[in-house]
Every structure is written in C-alpha cells, then in structure tokens.
Amino acid sequence: MGTDLVFHDIFTKHIMSKGHPERPERLTASLDYVTKSGLLSGSKIHLIEPKPAIIEEITPLHDENYLNLIKSKSAAGGGFFTLDTAVNKYTYDAAIMAAGGGILAVDRIIEKKTENAYLLCRPPGHHAEFNRALGFCFINSIAVAAHHLHDKHELQRVLILDYDAHHGNGTQNAFYSTNHVLYVGMHQDGRTLFPGTGFPNEIGTGKGKGYNVNISMYPGAGDKSYRLAFQEVIIPLCISYKPEFILVSAGYDGHFDDPLTSLGLTTSGYAMMNSFLHSLAEEHCDGRIAVFLEGGYNLDTVAKGTRNLLEELSGSPITRFKDTHTESETCTENNKALFDQLKANLKGVHF
C-alpha cells in the first residue's frame, strides 16, 4: 500500500511577514530535497493532494466565530492575531486544507488504502486554542484528526506524541479531560521557552487524569535523553494504553542547529524517535500512524528530517547524516529524575 505524502500548493502561499521563521521554504526545500533524493520516483510513496475540511469537522475543536474571524481577516488581505502570528489572503484556505489533509490521511489509513502518512503542511497547528491563534498556529489539524478518529471511526484510544521543541498547549487543552486521547508532549522546559506550559504536574482532569503526559526536557538535552524517555516512559505508556492509532506532531526545532531552541537533538536522534514510533505502531495498532509537520526553522534540518521520516515510514534504507552533539552528564541525570517524577505522577494509571 505504501506511504502517503500529503501536500498542496496552497500551503506555500500562506506568508506571515518577510523574514518570518515559519515560511513557505520550509516545505518547498523539503519537497525539493526528497524529490532529488529519488524517494518519490518509486512506488512506495504517493503524493496525495487533500481537500479542505468542512466547518462541521473543525468546530468540535474551534469556536465558529473564531474561524470566521480568520476567514474575514484573510478575505480582507491580512491582519495580526499576535505580533508573530498573522494572516494573508491565503491563510484561511491553507489552514482548512491542512485540517482536511489530516482527515484524509487518517481515513485512508483506516480504510487500508495506504499504510501510513506524512503531512507536509502549514500553517502548523499544535499551539492553536479553541478560540485563539497562537505561536504561528490557527487551526489544530492533529486535534481535528484525533477527534475525527473518535467521532467517525469510533476509536477509543488515540495516542498523540508531540516532539516539537515547544509544548503543544492547544492539543493538550483540547483533550485534557478525556481518556480517548493520550497526549504525550516531549519539549523544552516551559520555564525556558514559549509557550511557558507543559509541566510534569499537568496530567489531565476528570476522565482525562493520567492521560496527559509532559516530558519537559532540560535545555541541552540531546539524543541520549530522548532515547531514555522512550525507554523509560513512552514505550511503557504504549504497552499500558494499547493505542488504536498513533498521531505524531513532528517538530524539527529540537535540532541543535535550530535558531529558536536549545535542545541539542541530531538528525540521527530524530531518526531514532521515528523508528521507535513506527515500531510501536506496528506492534500495537497494525502500523496505523500519521505524522504532521509542526515546527522546525532550519531549512536543511527540516529537509533531512523529512527525508529520514519518509524513509522510515516507507521501509526504505535510512540515510545516515554526520551531525553530532554531546549532551552533558548533568543534563542526562536531571532528565532521568524528571522521568522518575513522571512515573510517580502516573502511578496507578499506567505504571
């Protein structure tokens, strides 16, 4: 069946301002890179063009008046929601197309028309709140897809793993009081990075208590801490939760060359995480996994990460890139203590 690569030209027409880090080249550079690599010339990866989501598919996650505000600002030619989050005349169309892409991707996987999918889309979505644009995000596409899996396909256990360097506050808040989505965020400590949320004590409420997990890494964390996080926390969570579908918010801004963050991951570190996630999907949910691009602002890093991810999902040989970063032992020990704290917080639910 192969792997779907979901892309539409409208994603490249949304522009916030000259010199803004969340820019169309994040997609075009990545698409050019994987095309030149030859990955798209075989039969394993299928380039799929989505259709826009309809309003009824989005309103469970976003206020209709808020959506109309995005639409009206776009129709007027542009405007600001925050100083770094702005629209142009294409933003609304791009955002509903990204949401539609997520729905299409999970539908095709459920219907066994494809094995898995990567959504090379923008604007990103995981910071978008119910009625608020934030952090370059307008519509939370991965949350829309997770709700769709529960509402249309009646799945009761959807895992969302967010490894963007910034906490996915919008995704967390969308499912904070439910157990049909297990949200796991791996991000830089909110005391040191926007949006300033995503701490270990934020574990959900009501039916959702224990189904919201924040692995807030210390600055300087690298591949070693992320590997330990999978071994100590994420793999045991999957064994306990038994997800029926895995959704991933992929942010390449944790790379040591990213201009906005301080986590210290390498391209090999991302390949390692994707390998873990693909294996978990194969083991627990018949390989059903869809990955959504979120952040990442070094074009070379995003392009290489995209190539490795598509290689992983399609079963192609993984290209090894020679980039290295050394994590301090103090940072590793601090993160180990964090993992122990998380397991204590979730004792009786998953551990």
C-alpha positions in Angstrom: 0.0 0.0 0.0 2.9 2.4 0.7 3.1 5.8 2.4 1.1 8.9 1.6 2.9 12.3 1.4 0.1 14.8 1.8 0.8 18.2 0.2 -1.0 21.1 -1.5 0.4 24.2 -3.2 -1.9 26.4 -1.0 0.4 25.5 1.9 3.2 27.6 0.3 1.0 30.7 -0.2 0.4 31.5 3.5 3.0 34.1 4.4 3.1 36.0 7.7 5.8 38.6 7.1 9.1 39.0 5.4 11.8 37.2 7.3 9.4 35.2 9.5 10.9 31.9 10.5 7.6 30.0 9.7 7.9 30.4 5.9 7.0 28.6 2.8 10.5 27.5 2.1 10.2 25.0 5.0 8.0 22.9 2.7 9.5 23.7 -0.7 13.1 23.0 0.4 12.0 19.7 1.9 10.0 18.6 -1.1 12.8 19.5 -3.4 15.3 17.6 -1.3 13.3 14.4 -1.2 12.5 14.6 -4.9 16.2 14.9 -5.8 16.9 12.0 -3.5 14.8 9.8 -5.7 12.4 8.8 -2.9 9.4 9.9 -4.8 10.3 8.2 -8.1 9.4 4.7 -6.9 6.1 3.1 -5.9 6.5 3.3 -2.1 5.5 6.9 -1.6 2.4 8.5 -3.1 2.0 12.3 -3.3 -1.6 13.0 -2.3 -3.5 16.3 -2.7 -6.1 16.9 0.1 -9.4 18.7 0.1 -10.4 21.4 2.6 -12.1 20.3 5.8 -15.7 21.4 6.2 -16.7 23.7 9.0 -18.5 20.9 10.9 -15.3 18.9 11.1 -13.4 21.7 12.7 -16.0 23.3 15.1 -15.7 20.5 17.7 -12.1 21.8 18.2 -12.5 25.5 17.4 -15.2 28.2 18.0 -17.1 29.1 14.8 -16.8 32.8 15.5 -13.1 32.4 15.7 -12.9 30.5 12.5 -15.0 33.3 10.8 -12.5 35.8 12.1 -9.6 34.0 10.4 -11.7 33.9 7.3 -12.6 37.6 7.4 -9.1 38.7 8.1 -7.9 36.6 5.2 -10.6 37.9 2.9 -9.5 41.4 3.8 -6.0 40.7 2.7 -4.4 40.1 6.0 -4.1 41.1 9.7 -2.5 40.1 13.0 -3.7 37.9 15.8 -0.4 38.3 17.8 2.8 40.1 16.9 4.2 36.9 15.4 1.1 35.2 14.2 -0.5 36.9 11.2 -2.6 36.0 8.2 -2.5 36.9 4.5 -5.2 36.3 1.9 -4.4 32.6 1.7 -4.1 31.7 5.4 -7.7 30.5 6.0 -7.7 28.4 2.8 -4.3 26.9 3.8 -5.4 26.2 7.4 -8.6 24.4 6.4 -6.7 22.5 3.7 -4.2 21.3 6.3 -7.1 20.2 8.6 -8.6 18.4 5.6 -5.3 16.7 4.9 -5.2 15.2 8.3 -8.8 13.9 8.0 -7.9 12.4 4.5 -4.8 10.8 5.8 -6.4 9.0 8.8 -9.4 8.0 6.6 -7.1 6.4 4.0 -5.1 4.5 6.7 -8.3 3.2 8.4 -9.7 2.2 5.1 -6.4 0.4 4.2 -5.8 2.5 1.1 -2.3 3.3 2.5 -0.1 2.1 5.4 0.8 5.4 6.9 1.1 9.1 6.1 3.2 12.3 6.5 1.5 15.6 6.2 3.9 18.2 4.8 1.6 21.0 5.6 1.5 24.5 7.0 0.4 26.6 8.9 1.3 24.4 11.8 -1.4 23.8 14.4 -0.5 22.5 17.9 -0.5 25.9 19.6 -3.9 26.9 18.3 -6.5 27.1 21.1 -10.3 26.7 20.8 -10.8 30.4 20.1 -7.2 31.8 19.8 -4.4 31.8 17.2 -1.0 31.5 18.8 2.6 30.6 18.1 2.2 30.6 14.2 -0.9 28.3 14.5 -4.5 28.9 13.5 -6.3 25.5 13.3 -5.1 22.5 15.2 -5.0 19.9 12.4 -3.8 17.0 14.5 -6.5 17.6 17.1 -9.1 17.7 14.3 -7.8 14.3 13.1 -7.9 12.8 16.5 -11.5 13.9 17.1 -12.4 12.5 13.7 -10.9 9.2 14.6 -13.0 9.1 17.7 -16.2 10.6 16.3 -16.4 8.9 12.8 -14.3 5.7 13.3 -15.2 5.2 17.0 -11.7 4.7 18.1 -11.4 4.8 21.9 -7.6 5.1 22.3 -5.7 7.5 20.1 -2.1 8.4 21.1 -0.7 11.8 20.1 3.0 12.1 20.5 4.3 15.7 20.1 8.1 16.0 19.8 8.2 19.6 18.7 10.5 21.6 20.9 7.6 23.9 22.0 4.8 22.4 24.1 1.6 21.7 22.2 -0.6 23.7 24.5 -3.6 23.7 22.1 -3.5 19.9 21.6 -3.2 19.3 25.4 -6.1 21.6 26.2 -8.3 20.0 23.5 -8.2 16.6 25.3 -7.3 17.5 28.9 -10.5 15.9 30.4 -10.9 12.8 28.2 -9.2 9.4 28.1 -9.9 8.6 24.4 -6.8 10.6 23.6 -3.5 10.1 25.4 -1.4 13.2 24.8 2.4 13.0 25.3 4.5 16.1 24.8 8.3 16.0 24.6 9.5 19.6 24.6 11.9 22.0 26.1 11.1 23.1 29.7 8.4 25.7 29.7 10.4 27.9 32.1 12.9 28.5 29.2 10.7 28.5 26.1 7.4 29.6 24.6 4.5 28.9 25.4 5.6 28.5 29.0 3.4 25.5 29.7 3.6 21.7 29.6 4.9 20.8 33.1 5.0 17.3 34.6 2.1 18.1 37.0 -0.2 18.8 34.1 -1.7 15.3 33.9 -5.3 15.9 32.9 -8.5 16.2 34.9 -11.7 14.1 35.4 -11.7 11.2 33.0 -8.5 12.6 31.5 -6.5 12.4 34.7 -3.3 10.4 33.8 -3.9 10.8 30.1 -1.8 14.0 29.6 1.9 13.5 29.9 4.5 16.2 29.7 8.2 15.3 29.3 9.6 18.8 29.7 13.3 18.4 28.8 16.0 20.5 30.3 17.8 22.8 27.8 20.8 20.9 26.4 19.1 17.6 26.3 20.2 15.5 23.3 19.7 12.1 21.7 20.6 10.3 24.9 17.8 11.8 27.0 15.3 11.3 24.2 16.2 7.6 23.9 15.8 7.3 27.7 12.4 9.0 27.5 11.2 6.4 25.1 12.7 3.5 27.1 11.6 4.7 30.5 8.2 6.5 29.8 6.8 6.3 26.2 7.2 2.5 25.5 5.7 1.6 28.9 2.8 4.1 28.2 2.1 2.4 24.9 2.1 -1.1 26.5 -0.4 0.2 29.1 -2.6 2.3 26.8 -2.7 0.0 23.8 -3.3 2.8 21.2 -5.5 2.0 18.2 -3.9 4.8 16.2 -0.7 6.9 16.6 -0.6 10.6 15.6 2.7 12.5 15.7 3.3 16.2 15.9 6.8 16.4 14.3 8.8 19.5 15.1 12.4 19.6 13.9 13.1 22.6 16.1 14.7 20.5 18.7 17.8 20.1 16.5 21.0 21.7 17.7 21.1 23.9 14.6 17.6 25.3 15.0 17.7 29.1 15.7 14.8 29.2 18.2 15.5 26.4 20.7 18.2 24.8 22.9 17.6 21.0 23.0 20.5 19.6 21.1 19.0 16.8 19.1 20.7 15.5 16.0 19.2 14.2 12.7 20.1 10.7 14.0 18.1 11.5 17.1 15.0 12.2 15.1 15.5 9.1 13.0 15.7 7.1 16.3 12.4 8.6 17.6 10.7 7.9 14.3 11.9 4.3 14.4 10.6 3.8 17.9 7.2 5.3 16.9 6.9 3.3 13.7 7.7 0.1 15.7 5.2 1.0 18.3 2.5 1.5 15.7 3.4 -1.9 14.1 3.2 -3.6 17.5 0.1 -2.0 18.9 -2.2 -0.7 16.1 -1.5 -2.6 12.9 1.0 0.1 11.7 -1.5 2.9 11.8 0.5 6.1 12.2 0.2 9.6 10.7 2.8 12.3 11.2 2.0 16.1 11.0 4.7 18.7 10.4 4.7 21.3 13.1 7.9 23.4 13.7 11.5 23.4 12.6 13.1 26.6 11.3 16.5 25.5 9.9 15.7 24.5 6.3 18.4 21.9 6.0 17.4 20.3 9.2 13.7 20.1 8.2 14.6 18.7 4.8 16.9 16.0 6.2 14.3 15.1 8.9 11.6 14.8 6.2 13.8 12.5 4.2 14.6 10.2 7.1 10.9 10.2 8.2 9.7 9.2 4.7 12.5 6.5 4.5 11.3 5.1 7.9 7.6 5.1 7.0 8.1 3.6 3.5 10.6 0.9 4.6 13.4 2.4 2.6 17.1 2.4 3.7 17.7 5.2 6.3 20.3 7.8 5.2 22.8 8.5 8.0 23.8 12.1 8.3 27.0 13.0 10.1 25.9 15.6 12.7 26.9 15.2 16.3 26.1 17.0 19.6 27.3 16.0 23.0 24.8 16.0 25.9 26.2 16.8 29.4 26.0 14.1 32.0 24.4 16.6 34.4 21.6 17.2 31.8 21.1 13.4 31.5 20.9 13.0 35.3 18.3 15.8 35.5 16.2 14.3 32.8 16.4 10.9 34.5 15.0 12.4 37.7 12.2 14.0 35.6 11.3 10.6 34.1 11.1 9.2 37.7 8.8 12.0 38.7 6.5 11.5 35.7 6.2 7.8 36.5 5.3 8.6 40.1 2.7 11.1 38.9 1.1 8.4 36.7 1.4 5.6 39.2 -1.9 3.6 39.3 -2.9 4.7 35.8 0.0 3.5 33.6 2.8 2.4 35.9 
